Amino acid sequence: RETIAQLHTLGAVVLHAVDATRVEESVRASVAASPDSASAHFVNQVFKKGGFDIVVWNFPCVTGGKDGKDSQLAEIEENKALMFAFFKSVPQVLKTAAQVHVTHKTKAPF
């Protein structure tokens, strides 16, 4: 919560429950369900102005395995399909010269 509060202070909007394979549709649904009317207003203005300048997705992966164990090796094809669908979907919410940042793990297994 502290990190999200700091991001809000810097003017960022943090959205939850966004389906990375259907970015525009789920961003609009997330904003509609949000109790934060300022974020909803901001996102609506972003769409009116042509989209986001930047989209960040930290540590994307499918279900995450059973019993909290890292299962990325077992789910590599699903993770590849997830990323493919994300990169196909995200341009719909970006301005022309926008950026997409994806952070992945840096230690095995990856």
PyMOL commands that place a pseudoatom at each C-alpha (Angstrom):
pseudoatom trace, name=CA, resn=ARG, resi=1, chain=A, elem=C, hetatm=0, pos=[0.000, 0.000, 0.000]
pseudoatom trace, name=CA, resn=GLU, resi=2, chain=A, elem=C, hetatm=0, pos=[2.858, 2.356, 0.735]
pseudoatom trace, name=CA, resn=THR, resi=3, chain=A, elem=C, hetatm=0, pos=[4.328, 1.883, -2.734]
pseudoatom trace, name=CA, resn=ILE, resi=4, chain=A, elem=C, hetatm=0, pos=[0.939, 2.480, -4.365]
pseudoatom trace, name=CA, resn=ALA, resi=5, chain=A, elem=C, hetatm=0, pos=[0.473, 5.638, -2.292]
pseudoatom trace, name=CA, resn=GLN, resi=6, chain=A, elem=C, hetatm=0, pos=[3.885, 6.881, -3.435]
pseudoatom trace, name=CA, resn=LEU, resi=7, chain=A, elem=C, hetatm=0, pos=[3.008, 6.159, -7.056]
pseudoatom trace, name=CA, resn=HIS, resi=8, chain=A, elem=C, hetatm=0, pos=[-0.254, 8.089, -6.691]
pseudoatom trace, name=CA, resn=THR, resi=9, chain=A, elem=C, hetatm=0, pos=[1.710, 11.020, -5.251]
pseudoatom trace, name=CA, resn=LEU, resi=10, chain=A, elem=C, hetatm=0, pos=[3.841, 10.985, -8.403]
pseudoatom trace, name=CA, resn=GLY, resi=11, chain=A, elem=C, hetatm=0, pos=[0.734, 11.064, -10.600]
pseudoatom trace, name=CA, resn=ALA, resi=12, chain=A, elem=C, hetatm=0, pos=[0.666, 7.393, -11.568]
pseudoatom trace, name=CA, resn=VAL, resi=13, chain=A, elem=C, hetatm=0, pos=[-2.466, 5.316, -11.798]
pseudoatom trace, name=CA, resn=VAL, resi=14, chain=A, elem=C, hetatm=0, pos=[-2.300, 1.759, -10.463]
pseudoatom trace, name=CA, resn=LEU, resi=15, chain=A, elem=C, hetatm=0, pos=[-4.944, -0.633, -11.750]
pseudoatom trace, name=CA, resn=HIS, resi=16, chain=A, elem=C, hetatm=0, pos=[-5.695, -4.124, -10.473]
pseudoatom trace, name=CA, resn=ALA, resi=17, chain=A, elem=C, hetatm=0, pos=[-7.459, -7.105, -12.064]
pseudoatom trace, name=CA, resn=VAL, resi=18, chain=A, elem=C, hetatm=0, pos=[-6.369, -6.143, -15.566]
pseudoatom trace, name=CA, resn=ASP, resi=19, chain=A, elem=C, hetatm=0, pos=[-6.419, -9.056, -18.005]
pseudoatom trace, name=CA, resn=ALA, resi=20, chain=A, elem=C, hetatm=0, pos=[-3.165, -8.676, -19.903]
pseudoatom trace, name=CA, resn=THR, resi=21, chain=A, elem=C, hetatm=0, pos=[-4.583, -10.550, -22.883]
pseudoatom trace, name=CA, resn=ARG, resi=22, chain=A, elem=C, hetatm=0, pos=[-7.493, -8.077, -23.194]
pseudoatom trace, name=CA, resn=VAL, resi=23, chain=A, elem=C, hetatm=0, pos=[-5.896, -4.846, -21.966]
pseudoatom trace, name=CA, resn=GLU, resi=24, chain=A, elem=C, hetatm=0, pos=[-8.293, -2.162, -23.188]
pseudoatom trace, name=CA, resn=GLU, resi=25, chain=A, elem=C, hetatm=0, pos=[-11.461, -4.007, -22.188]
pseudoatom trace, name=CA, resn=SER, resi=26, chain=A, elem=C, hetatm=0, pos=[-10.180, -4.951, -18.746]
pseudoatom trace, name=CA, resn=VAL, resi=27, chain=A, elem=C, hetatm=0, pos=[-8.664, -1.506, -18.019]
pseudoatom trace, name=CA, resn=ARG, resi=28, chain=A, elem=C, hetatm=0, pos=[-12.053, 0.039, -18.680]
pseudoatom trace, name=CA, resn=ALA, resi=29, chain=A, elem=C, hetatm=0, pos=[-13.729, -2.584, -16.444]
pseudoatom trace, name=CA, resn=SER, resi=30, chain=A, elem=C, hetatm=0, pos=[-11.137, -2.070, -13.686]
pseudoatom trace, name=CA, resn=VAL, resi=31, chain=A, elem=C, hetatm=0, pos=[-11.710, 1.690, -13.745]
pseudoatom trace, name=CA, resn=ALA, resi=32, chain=A, elem=C, hetatm=0, pos=[-15.483, 1.259, -13.725]
pseudoatom trace, name=CA, resn=ALA, resi=33, chain=A, elem=C, hetatm=0, pos=[-15.228, -0.960, -10.630]
pseudoatom trace, name=CA, resn=SER, resi=34, chain=A, elem=C, hetatm=0, pos=[-12.705, 1.259, -8.837]
pseudoatom trace, name=CA, resn=PRO, resi=35, chain=A, elem=C, hetatm=0, pos=[-13.777, 3.274, -5.805]
pseudoatom trace, name=CA, resn=ASP, resi=36, chain=A, elem=C, hetatm=0, pos=[-11.105, 5.827, -6.764]
pseudoatom trace, name=CA, resn=SER, resi=37, chain=A, elem=C, hetatm=0, pos=[-12.975, 8.341, -8.900]
pseudoatom trace, name=CA, resn=ALA, resi=38, chain=A, elem=C, hetatm=0, pos=[-9.766, 10.316, -9.557]
pseudoatom trace, name=CA, resn=SER, resi=39, chain=A, elem=C, hetatm=0, pos=[-8.168, 7.272, -11.218]
pseudoatom trace, name=CA, resn=ALA, resi=40, chain=A, elem=C, hetatm=0, pos=[-11.329, 6.652, -13.234]
pseudoatom trace, name=CA, resn=HIS, resi=41, chain=A, elem=C, hetatm=0, pos=[-11.362, 10.257, -14.421]
pseudoatom trace, name=CA, resn=PHE, resi=42, chain=A, elem=C, hetatm=0, pos=[-7.644, 10.125, -15.264]
pseudoatom trace, name=CA, resn=VAL, resi=43, chain=A, elem=C, hetatm=0, pos=[-7.943, 6.912, -17.288]
pseudoatom trace, name=CA, resn=ASN, resi=44, chain=A, elem=C, hetatm=0, pos=[-10.974, 8.228, -19.157]
pseudoatom trace, name=CA, resn=GLN, resi=45, chain=A, elem=C, hetatm=0, pos=[-8.941, 11.329, -20.064]
pseudoatom trace, name=CA, resn=VAL, resi=46, chain=A, elem=C, hetatm=0, pos=[-6.031, 9.131, -21.182]
pseudoatom trace, name=CA, resn=PHE, resi=47, chain=A, elem=C, hetatm=0, pos=[-8.283, 7.256, -23.591]
pseudoatom trace, name=CA, resn=LYS, resi=48, chain=A, elem=C, hetatm=0, pos=[-9.686, 10.546, -24.926]
pseudoatom trace, name=CA, resn=LYS, resi=49, chain=A, elem=C, hetatm=0, pos=[-6.104, 11.727, -25.595]
pseudoatom trace, name=CA, resn=GLY, resi=50, chain=A, elem=C, hetatm=0, pos=[-5.092, 8.576, -27.463]
pseudoatom trace, name=CA, resn=GLY, resi=51, chain=A, elem=C, hetatm=0, pos=[-3.800, 6.211, -24.801]
pseudoatom trace, name=CA, resn=PHE, resi=52, chain=A, elem=C, hetatm=0, pos=[-1.091, 5.677, -22.223]
pseudoatom trace, name=CA, resn=ASP, resi=53, chain=A, elem=C, hetatm=0, pos=[2.478, 6.948, -22.485]
pseudoatom trace, name=CA, resn=ILE, resi=54, chain=A, elem=C, hetatm=0, pos=[3.814, 3.908, -20.664]
pseudoatom trace, name=CA, resn=VAL, resi=55, chain=A, elem=C, hetatm=0, pos=[2.556, 0.501, -19.498]
pseudoatom trace, name=CA, resn=VAL, resi=56, chain=A, elem=C, hetatm=0, pos=[4.542, -1.471, -16.908]
pseudoatom trace, name=CA, resn=TRP, resi=57, chain=A, elem=C, hetatm=0, pos=[4.013, -5.138, -16.091]
pseudoatom trace, name=CA, resn=ASN, resi=58, chain=A, elem=C, hetatm=0, pos=[6.205, -6.583, -13.368]
pseudoatom trace, name=CA, resn=PHE, resi=59, chain=A, elem=C, hetatm=0, pos=[6.904, -10.312, -13.211]
pseudoatom trace, name=CA, resn=PRO, resi=60, chain=A, elem=C, hetatm=0, pos=[4.263, -11.694, -15.568]
pseudoatom trace, name=CA, resn=CYS, resi=61, chain=A, elem=C, hetatm=0, pos=[3.540, -15.400, -15.353]
pseudoatom trace, name=CA, resn=VAL, resi=62, chain=A, elem=C, hetatm=0, pos=[0.627, -17.793, -15.383]
pseudoatom trace, name=CA, resn=THR, resi=63, chain=A, elem=C, hetatm=0, pos=[-0.802, -19.422, -12.240]
pseudoatom trace, name=CA, resn=GLY, resi=64, chain=A, elem=C, hetatm=0, pos=[2.505, -19.675, -10.377]
pseudoatom trace, name=CA, resn=GLY, resi=65, chain=A, elem=C, hetatm=0, pos=[2.485, -23.349, -9.546]
pseudoatom trace, name=CA, resn=LYS, resi=66, chain=A, elem=C, hetatm=0, pos=[1.111, -25.496, -6.808]
pseudoatom trace, name=CA, resn=ASP, resi=67, chain=A, elem=C, hetatm=0, pos=[1.989, -25.119, -3.136]
pseudoatom trace, name=CA, resn=GLY, resi=68, chain=A, elem=C, hetatm=0, pos=[3.771, -21.831, -3.850]
pseudoatom trace, name=CA, resn=LYS, resi=69, chain=A, elem=C, hetatm=0, pos=[6.536, -23.517, -5.834]
pseudoatom trace, name=CA, resn=ASP, resi=70, chain=A, elem=C, hetatm=0, pos=[7.941, -21.806, -8.872]
pseudoatom trace, name=CA, resn=SER, resi=71, chain=A, elem=C, hetatm=0, pos=[6.708, -23.690, -11.899]
pseudoatom trace, name=CA, resn=GLN, resi=72, chain=A, elem=C, hetatm=0, pos=[7.837, -21.458, -14.736]
pseudoatom trace, name=CA, resn=LEU, resi=73, chain=A, elem=C, hetatm=0, pos=[9.843, -24.262, -16.317]
pseudoatom trace, name=CA, resn=ALA, resi=74, chain=A, elem=C, hetatm=0, pos=[6.778, -26.508, -16.389]
pseudoatom trace, name=CA, resn=GLU, resi=75, chain=A, elem=C, hetatm=0, pos=[4.599, -23.688, -17.720]
pseudoatom trace, name=CA, resn=ILE, resi=76, chain=A, elem=C, hetatm=0, pos=[7.004, -22.157, -20.230]
pseudoatom trace, name=CA, resn=GLU, resi=77, chain=A, elem=C, hetatm=0, pos=[4.677, -22.581, -23.217]
pseudoatom trace, name=CA, resn=GLU, resi=78, chain=A, elem=C, hetatm=0, pos=[1.760, -21.028, -21.319]
pseudoatom trace, name=CA, resn=ASN, resi=79, chain=A, elem=C, hetatm=0, pos=[3.975, -18.113, -20.273]
pseudoatom trace, name=CA, resn=LYS, resi=80, chain=A, elem=C, hetatm=0, pos=[5.101, -17.612, -23.870]
pseudoatom trace, name=CA, resn=ALA, resi=81, chain=A, elem=C, hetatm=0, pos=[1.465, -17.590, -25.014]
pseudoatom trace, name=CA, resn=LEU, resi=82, chain=A, elem=C, hetatm=0, pos=[0.604, -15.099, -22.247]
pseudoatom trace, name=CA, resn=MET, resi=83, chain=A, elem=C, hetatm=0, pos=[3.340, -12.711, -23.345]
pseudoatom trace, name=CA, resn=PHE, resi=84, chain=A, elem=C, hetatm=0, pos=[2.378, -13.078, -27.014]
pseudoatom trace, name=CA, resn=ALA, resi=85, chain=A, elem=C, hetatm=0, pos=[-1.244, -12.217, -26.205]
pseudoatom trace, name=CA, resn=PHE, resi=86, chain=A, elem=C, hetatm=0, pos=[-0.140, -9.252, -24.065]
pseudoatom trace, name=CA, resn=PHE, resi=87, chain=A, elem=C, hetatm=0, pos=[2.056, -7.776, -26.789]
pseudoatom trace, name=CA, resn=LYS, resi=88, chain=A, elem=C, hetatm=0, pos=[-0.771, -8.251, -29.279]
pseudoatom trace, name=CA, resn=SER, resi=89, chain=A, elem=C, hetatm=0, pos=[-3.303, -6.537, -26.987]
pseudoatom trace, name=CA, resn=VAL, resi=90, chain=A, elem=C, hetatm=0, pos=[-1.344, -3.675, -25.388]
pseudoatom trace, name=CA, resn=PRO, resi=91, chain=A, elem=C, hetatm=0, pos=[-0.888, -1.474, -28.499]
pseudoatom trace, name=CA, resn=GLN, resi=92, chain=A, elem=C, hetatm=0, pos=[-4.635, -0.745, -28.389]
pseudoatom trace, name=CA, resn=VAL, resi=93, chain=A, elem=C, hetatm=0, pos=[-4.112, 1.370, -25.239]
pseudoatom trace, name=CA, resn=LEU, resi=94, chain=A, elem=C, hetatm=0, pos=[-0.849, 3.112, -26.177]
pseudoatom trace, name=CA, resn=LYS, resi=95, chain=A, elem=C, hetatm=0, pos=[-0.059, 6.444, -27.753]
pseudoatom trace, name=CA, resn=THR, resi=96, chain=A, elem=C, hetatm=0, pos=[1.999, 6.289, -30.928]
pseudoatom trace, name=CA, resn=ALA, resi=97, chain=A, elem=C, hetatm=0, pos=[5.392, 6.886, -29.249]
pseudoatom trace, name=CA, resn=ALA, resi=98, chain=A, elem=C, hetatm=0, pos=[4.615, 5.028, -26.017]
pseudoatom trace, name=CA, resn=GLN, resi=99, chain=A, elem=C, hetatm=0, pos=[6.694, 2.499, -24.116]
pseudoatom trace, name=CA, resn=VAL, resi=100, chain=A, elem=C, hetatm=0, pos=[6.026, -0.937, -22.649]
pseudoatom trace, name=CA, resn=HIS, resi=101, chain=A, elem=C, hetatm=0, pos=[8.211, -2.183, -19.798]
pseudoatom trace, name=CA, resn=VAL, resi=102, chain=A, elem=C, hetatm=0, pos=[8.150, -5.827, -18.709]
pseudoatom trace, name=CA, resn=THR, resi=103, chain=A, elem=C, hetatm=0, pos=[10.237, -7.024, -15.760]
pseudoatom trace, name=CA, resn=HIS, resi=104, chain=A, elem=C, hetatm=0, pos=[11.218, -10.688, -15.579]
pseudoatom trace, name=CA, resn=LYS, resi=105, chain=A, elem=C, hetatm=0, pos=[13.045, -12.783, -13.060]
pseudoatom trace, name=CA, resn=THR, resi=106, chain=A, elem=C, hetatm=0, pos=[16.810, -12.690, -13.062]
pseudoatom trace, name=CA, resn=LYS, resi=107, chain=A, elem=C, hetatm=0, pos=[17.612, -15.960, -11.297]
pseudoatom trace, name=CA, resn=ALA, resi=108, chain=A, elem=C, hetatm=0, pos=[16.912, -19.583, -12.075]
pseudoatom trace, name=CA, resn=PRO, resi=109, chain=A, elem=C, hetatm=0, pos=[14.535, -21.079, -12.781]
pseudoatom trace, name=CA, resn=PHE, resi=110, chain=A, elem=C, hetatm=0, pos=[13.377, -18.685, -15.439]
for i in range(1, 110): cmd.bond("trace and resi %d" % i, "trace and resi %d" % (i + 1))
show_as sticks, trace
zoom trace
